[in-house]
Amino acid sequence: MLDMSWGEVMLIGGVALIVIGPKDLPKALRTLGQITTKVRRMAGEFQSQFNEAIREAELEEVRRDVEGVKRTVDAARPTFNPVDTIRNEIRSAVESRPGSGSRETGATDTGSFDVPRPTPEQQAARMHDAPPPASAAETPPTTSGSKTETGPTP
């Protein structure tokens, strides 16, 4: 601590015994111990306050870094909106789908399902209660002399 050897401590003890006297020496040593304890306690408090100040300085630096990142995110927020981006991509994909009506041509969309629309000939036939003309896509293939199957065989 103070870098004293045993010989120096013995010399100080001898001088204290002669100066203070044998009667008051125990009281003086007790007082010296109390003062040493108080000095050590104050040194510990100072060191803890110093360490706390260093931690606060480091915390303030981290706080500044976090605020800088927050400002960067806030600046990028108006330009990046994932919900609007996805909504616009889906809308453009639906509008550019082949076979669906486009809003620019005046055709109306029937919904989200692809429903086949009747041709003008089929509409005219329905108006006159005539059977609609059969197209190659609507008639099932049949072989001559065989029965038409309607479902899977058990």
C-alpha positions as CSV (number, residue, x, y, z in Angstrom):
1,M,0.0,0.0,0.0
2,L,2.5,2.6,1.1
3,D,5.4,0.4,0.4
4,M,6.8,0.2,3.9
5,S,9.0,-2.6,5.3
6,W,8.6,-4.2,8.6
7,G,11.6,-2.3,10.0
8,E,9.9,1.0,9.2
9,V,6.7,-0.1,10.8
10,M,8.6,-1.1,13.9
11,L,10.3,2.3,14.0
12,I,7.0,4.2,13.7
13,G,5.5,1.9,16.4
14,G,8.4,2.6,18.8
15,V,8.2,6.4,18.2
16,A,4.4,6.3,18.8
17,L,4.9,4.3,22.0
18,I,7.3,6.9,23.3
19,V,5.3,10.0,22.1
20,I,1.7,8.8,22.9
21,G,2.5,6.6,25.9
22,P,1.5,3.1,26.7
23,K,-1.8,4.2,28.3
24,D,-3.2,6.1,25.3
25,L,-1.7,3.9,22.5
26,P,-4.6,1.4,22.2
27,K,-7.1,4.3,21.8
28,A,-4.9,6.0,19.2
29,L,-4.6,2.8,17.2
30,R,-8.4,2.3,17.3
31,T,-8.9,5.9,16.0
32,L,-6.3,5.3,13.3
33,G,-8.1,2.1,12.2
34,Q,-11.4,4.0,12.0
35,I,-9.9,6.8,9.9
36,T,-8.3,4.2,7.6
37,T,-11.7,2.5,7.2
38,K,-13.4,5.8,6.3
39,V,-10.6,6.6,3.8
40,R,-11.0,3.2,2.1
41,R,-14.8,3.6,2.0
42,M,-14.5,7.0,0.4
43,A,-12.0,5.7,-2.1
44,G,-14.4,2.9,-3.0
45,E,-17.3,5.3,-3.4
46,F,-15.2,7.5,-5.6
47,Q,-14.1,4.6,-7.7
48,S,-17.7,3.4,-8.1
49,Q,-18.9,6.9,-9.1
50,F,-16.1,7.1,-11.6
51,N,-17.0,3.7,-13.1
52,E,-20.7,4.8,-13.2
53,A,-19.7,8.0,-15.1
54,I,-17.7,5.9,-17.6
55,R,-20.7,3.6,-18.0
56,E,-23.0,6.6,-18.6
57,A,-20.6,8.0,-21.1
58,E,-20.6,4.7,-23.0
59,L,-24.4,4.4,-22.6
60,E,-24.7,7.9,-24.1
61,E,-22.6,6.9,-27.0
62,V,-24.7,3.8,-27.6
63,R,-27.8,6.0,-27.2
64,R,-26.5,8.3,-30.0
65,D,-25.8,5.4,-32.2
66,V,-29.3,4.0,-31.7
67,E,-30.9,7.4,-32.4
68,G,-28.8,7.6,-35.6
69,V,-30.1,4.2,-36.8
70,K,-33.7,5.3,-35.8
71,R,-33.3,8.5,-37.9
72,T,-32.1,6.4,-40.9
73,V,-35.0,4.0,-40.6
74,D,-37.5,6.9,-40.3
75,A,-36.0,8.5,-43.4
76,A,-36.4,5.3,-45.3
77,R,-39.9,4.5,-44.1
78,P,-41.9,6.7,-46.6
79,T,-40.1,5.1,-49.5
80,F,-40.4,1.5,-48.4
81,N,-43.9,0.2,-47.7
82,P,-44.1,-3.6,-48.2
83,V,-47.9,-3.7,-47.9
84,D,-48.4,-1.2,-50.7
85,T,-45.6,-2.8,-52.8
86,I,-47.3,-6.2,-52.6
87,R,-50.8,-4.7,-53.2
88,N,-49.5,-3.0,-56.4
89,E,-47.8,-6.1,-57.6
90,I,-50.9,-8.2,-57.2
91,R,-53.1,-5.5,-58.8
92,S,-50.8,-5.3,-61.8
93,A,-50.7,-9.1,-62.1
94,V,-54.5,-9.4,-62.0
95,E,-55.0,-6.6,-64.6
96,S,-52.4,-8.0,-67.0
97,R,-53.8,-11.6,-66.8
98,P,-54.7,-12.9,-70.3
99,G,-58.4,-13.4,-70.8
100,S,-59.6,-11.0,-68.2
101,G,-61.3,-7.8,-69.0
102,S,-59.1,-4.7,-68.9
103,R,-60.5,-1.6,-67.3
104,E,-59.2,0.5,-70.2
105,T,-61.3,-1.3,-72.8
106,G,-64.5,-0.9,-70.9
107,A,-65.0,-4.5,-70.0
108,T,-66.1,-5.3,-66.5
109,D,-64.5,-7.9,-64.3
110,T,-66.9,-10.6,-63.1
111,G,-65.0,-11.3,-59.9
112,S,-62.0,-13.3,-58.9
113,F,-63.0,-16.5,-60.7
114,D,-62.6,-17.2,-64.4
115,V,-66.2,-17.7,-65.6
116,P,-66.6,-18.5,-69.3
117,R,-68.7,-15.9,-70.9
118,P,-71.3,-16.9,-73.5
119,T,-70.6,-16.1,-77.1
120,P,-73.0,-13.8,-79.0
121,E,-74.4,-16.9,-80.8
122,Q,-75.1,-18.6,-77.5
123,Q,-76.8,-15.4,-76.2
124,A,-79.0,-15.2,-79.3
125,A,-79.9,-18.9,-79.0
126,R,-81.0,-18.4,-75.4
127,M,-83.1,-15.4,-76.3
128,H,-85.0,-17.5,-78.9
129,D,-85.1,-20.6,-76.7
130,A,-83.1,-22.6,-79.2
131,P,-80.5,-25.0,-78.1
132,P,-77.0,-23.5,-78.2
133,P,-74.7,-24.6,-81.0
134,A,-72.3,-27.3,-79.8
135,S,-68.6,-26.5,-80.0
136,A,-65.8,-29.0,-80.1
137,A,-64.6,-28.0,-76.6
138,E,-68.1,-28.6,-75.0
139,T,-68.9,-32.1,-76.5
140,P,-67.3,-35.1,-74.8
141,P,-65.4,-37.5,-77.1
142,T,-67.4,-40.6,-77.9
143,T,-66.5,-43.7,-79.9
144,S,-69.0,-45.4,-82.1
145,G,-70.9,-48.2,-80.5
146,S,-69.7,-47.5,-77.0
147,K,-71.5,-46.1,-74.1
148,T,-70.5,-42.6,-72.7
149,E,-69.0,-42.9,-69.3
150,T,-70.0,-40.3,-66.7
151,G,-67.6,-41.1,-63.9
152,P,-65.0,-43.5,-62.6
153,T,-65.9,-47.2,-62.6
154,P,-66.2,-48.8,-59.2
